Amino acid sequence: MLNQPELTVIMPVYNMEKYLARALDHLAKQTDPNFKLLIVNDGSQDKTREIAESYRDQFRHFQIINKPNGGLSDARNVGMANVDTPYFTFHDGDDWVDPDYTAYFVKAFHEHPEAAMVSCGFWIDYENKPGSIPATQKNIEQMLTKKQTYRQIVNFLGSLFFNKAFVSPVKGYTWNKGYKTSVVHKYHLQFVKKLAFMEDQIFNVRYLSLTDGFYCSSQSLYHYWQREDSMVHNFNLKMVPDNFKANYLVWKIIANSLWNEHKQKTQLTDQKLVRVDEGNSNERKG
């Protein structure tokens, strides 16, 4: 009998026939093959479904959910609703991963049980350039505070383009992060729909605002493919209002989170001072 997997890799796909085989080939060669691959086919009109089905026998735990097209956020929400493992991560259909990708998340959660979220570094790969470039040269292997994590996730200079000046092994992506299924179920977390982009950053800051403990490693394990035809690299008018709306939501969540954290610390300090004063009063009475 196979051991029950601890990690689910959720892969939302839409018309990915050009890239999907590469993604699945790399996932099939993981050093820890005991994970569940959950592909959410978001109403693809090409051969995406057929390609995905052809890989079924290459994975120990494999599931495909075929649904009408509802967008990336909707596909991610469907994936999360069907997770039955303690941990999960996301994987885009046009990217690929290194052999230790799935093993990293399980190991990180085991070694850092206090962490509600774990993160690895990533490579940046360009369609017309050879080689893989690490997102940052900094070596990071540590637990971060909530404030430090927000700084690593949020792009302070805007989100209408890939900001090469903002070097961070974390950023707001979902594919280099591991999540606890129990947190998502407890707080009924979902991705915001009807946004052109940044829905992943909103989800991450909301998840962090409700939890404590974030473990970050700069070890690059995920390859972020920079496609020329990607929506991120092709400006459209809808991106402008969505950028303002998304950034407003992100900063509102962060501000409320840090304010609540400040109030809790202040209350704890006041309680300690009261206990000290009470002790001094008792000593004087004696």
C-alpha positions in Angstrom: 0.0 0.0 0.0 1.3 3.4 -0.9 1.9 5.9 1.9 -0.6 8.8 1.9 1.0 11.9 0.4 1.4 15.0 2.5 1.6 17.5 -0.4 -0.7 18.4 -3.3 0.6 20.3 -6.3 -2.4 22.2 -7.8 -1.9 23.0 -11.4 -4.6 25.3 -13.0 -4.3 25.0 -16.8 -6.0 26.8 -19.7 -4.9 26.1 -23.3 -1.4 25.0 -22.3 -0.8 22.4 -25.0 2.5 24.1 -26.0 4.1 24.0 -22.6 2.3 21.4 -20.4 4.4 18.4 -21.4 7.6 20.2 -20.2 5.9 21.0 -16.8 4.7 17.4 -16.3 8.1 15.9 -17.4 9.9 17.7 -14.7 7.2 17.0 -12.0 7.5 13.3 -12.9 11.2 13.3 -12.0 10.9 14.5 -8.4 13.3 13.0 -5.8 10.2 12.7 -3.6 7.5 11.2 -5.9 5.0 10.7 -3.1 2.8 13.8 -3.8 -0.6 14.3 -5.4 -0.8 16.2 -8.7 -4.2 17.9 -9.0 -4.7 19.4 -12.5 -7.6 21.8 -12.9 -8.5 22.1 -16.5 -10.2 25.5 -16.8 -12.2 24.8 -20.0 -9.3 24.5 -22.4 -10.1 24.5 -26.1 -6.9 22.8 -27.3 -5.2 19.5 -26.5 -4.4 20.4 -22.9 -6.8 17.7 -21.5 -5.5 15.0 -23.7 -1.9 15.8 -22.8 -2.6 15.8 -19.1 -4.4 12.5 -19.3 -1.5 10.9 -21.1 0.7 11.5 -18.0 -1.7 9.8 -15.5 0.4 6.6 -15.1 3.6 8.7 -14.4 2.3 9.9 -11.0 1.5 7.9 -7.8 -1.5 10.2 -7.0 -3.1 11.9 -9.9 -6.4 13.8 -10.4 -7.9 15.9 -13.2 -10.8 18.2 -12.7 -12.4 19.4 -15.9 -14.6 22.5 -15.5 -16.0 25.3 -17.6 -13.7 28.3 -18.1 -13.9 30.6 -15.1 -10.5 32.2 -14.9 -7.3 31.5 -12.9 -8.7 32.5 -9.5 -11.7 30.3 -10.0 -9.5 27.4 -11.0 -7.3 27.9 -8.0 -10.3 28.0 -5.7 -11.6 24.7 -7.2 -8.2 23.2 -6.6 -8.1 24.2 -3.0 -11.6 22.9 -2.4 -10.4 19.5 -3.5 -7.2 19.3 -1.5 -7.1 16.3 0.9 -3.4 16.5 2.0 -2.0 18.6 4.9 0.0 20.9 2.6 -0.3 22.2 -0.9 1.4 24.4 -3.4 0.6 25.8 -6.9 2.3 25.2 -10.2 1.6 27.2 -13.5 1.3 25.0 -16.6 4.0 26.9 -18.6 6.7 26.7 -15.9 8.8 23.8 -14.6 10.6 22.8 -11.5 13.8 21.2 -10.3 13.9 17.6 -8.9 13.8 18.7 -5.2 10.8 20.9 -5.5 8.1 18.7 -3.8 10.6 17.3 -1.3 11.4 20.9 -0.2 7.9 21.8 1.0 7.4 18.6 3.0 10.8 18.9 4.6 10.4 22.6 5.4 7.1 22.0 7.2 8.5 19.1 9.1 11.6 21.0 10.2 9.6 24.2 11.0 6.2 23.1 12.4 5.7 26.7 13.7 5.6 28.0 10.2 2.1 28.5 8.6 3.7 29.2 5.2 7.1 28.2 3.7 8.8 29.6 0.6 11.6 28.6 -1.7 13.5 30.7 -4.2 13.0 30.6 -8.0 14.8 31.0 -11.3 13.8 33.5 -14.0 13.9 32.0 -17.6 13.5 34.1 -20.7 12.0 32.7 -23.9 14.8 34.2 -26.1 17.7 34.0 -23.7 19.7 31.0 -22.6 20.3 29.9 -19.0 18.4 30.4 -15.8 18.9 33.5 -13.6 18.3 33.2 -9.8 15.7 35.8 -8.5 18.3 36.9 -6.0 21.9 36.2 -5.1 21.2 36.7 -1.4 21.4 33.5 0.7 18.4 33.3 3.0 17.5 30.4 5.3 15.4 31.7 8.2 12.1 32.4 9.9 10.9 35.9 9.2 8.6 38.1 11.2 5.3 39.1 9.8 6.6 42.6 8.9 9.7 41.2 7.2 7.6 38.8 5.2 5.3 41.6 4.0 8.4 43.4 2.8 9.6 40.4 0.9 6.2 39.8 -0.8 4.9 43.3 -1.7 6.3 45.1 -4.8 6.5 48.6 -3.4 7.2 50.1 -6.8 4.0 48.9 -8.4 2.7 45.8 -10.1 2.2 46.7 -13.7 5.5 45.1 -14.7 8.0 42.6 -13.5 10.2 44.8 -11.3 13.8 43.5 -11.8 15.0 46.0 -9.2 13.0 44.3 -6.4 15.2 41.3 -5.6 13.5 38.9 -3.4 13.3 35.1 -3.3 9.7 35.4 -2.0 7.6 37.9 -3.9 3.8 37.6 -4.1 3.6 34.4 -6.3 1.9 31.2 -5.2 4.1 28.7 -7.0 7.1 29.0 -4.7 5.0 28.8 -1.5 3.7 25.9 0.6 0.4 26.4 2.5 -1.4 24.5 5.2 -4.8 23.2 4.2 -6.1 23.6 7.7 -5.6 27.4 7.5 -7.5 27.7 4.2 -10.4 25.7 5.6 -10.5 27.4 9.0 -10.7 30.9 7.4 -12.5 29.9 4.2 -9.7 31.6 2.2 -10.2 32.1 -1.6 -8.6 34.0 -4.4 -10.3 37.2 -5.5 -12.0 36.8 -8.9 -12.4 39.3 -11.7 -8.9 40.8 -11.3 -6.5 40.9 -14.2 -3.6 40.2 -11.9 -2.2 40.4 -8.3 -4.8 38.0 -7.0 -2.0 35.8 -5.8 -0.4 38.7 -3.8 -3.8 39.5 -2.2 -4.2 35.8 -1.2 -0.8 35.7 0.3 -1.0 38.8 2.5 -4.5 37.7 3.7 -3.2 34.3 4.6 -0.2 35.8 6.4 -2.4 38.3 8.3 -4.3 35.4 9.8 -1.3 33.3 10.8 2.1 33.4 12.4 5.3 31.9 11.3 6.9 32.1 7.9 10.0 30.2 6.8 11.9 31.5 3.8 14.7 29.8 1.8 16.4 31.4 -1.2 17.2 28.0 -2.7 15.9 28.2 -6.3 13.7 25.3 -7.2 11.0 26.8 -9.5 11.5 28.1 -13.1 9.4 31.1 -13.9 9.0 31.2 -17.7 9.0 34.8 -19.1 6.7 34.3 -22.2 6.4 37.1 -24.7 2.7 36.4 -25.1 2.0 36.4 -21.3 -0.6 38.8 -20.0 2.0 40.1 -17.5 4.1 41.4 -20.4 1.2 42.8 -22.5 -0.4 46.0 -21.2 -4.2 46.5 -21.5 -6.5 49.1 -20.0 -8.1 46.8 -17.6 -4.8 46.4 -15.8 -4.8 50.1 -14.6 -8.0 50.0 -12.4 -7.2 46.5 -11.3 -3.7 47.6 -10.3 -5.2 50.3 -8.0 -7.9 48.0 -6.6 -5.4 45.2 -5.9 -2.8 47.4 -4.3 -5.6 49.0 -2.2 -6.7 45.6 -0.9 -3.1 44.5 -0.2 -2.2 47.6 1.8 -5.5 47.6 3.7 -4.9 44.0 4.8 -1.3 44.8 5.8 -2.2 47.9 7.6 -4.9 46.2 9.6 -2.7 43.3 10.3 0.3 45.3 11.6 -2.1 47.6 13.7 -3.7 44.6 15.3 -0.2 43.1 16.0 0.8 46.4 17.6 -2.3 46.5 19.8 -1.6 43.0 21.0 2.0 43.8 21.9 0.8 47.0 23.7 -1.8 45.0 25.7 0.8 42.4 26.7 3.2 45.2 27.8 0.5 46.9 29.9 -0.4 43.5 31.6 3.2 43.0 32.5 3.5 46.5 34.0 0.3 45.9 36.0 1.7 42.7 37.4 5.0 44.4 38.4 3.1 47.2 40.1 1.0 44.7 42.0 4.1 43.0 43.1 5.6 46.2 44.4 2.5 47.1 46.3 2.5 43.7 48.1 6.1 44.1 49.0 5.4 47.5 50.6 2.5 46.1 52.5 4.7 43.4 53.9 
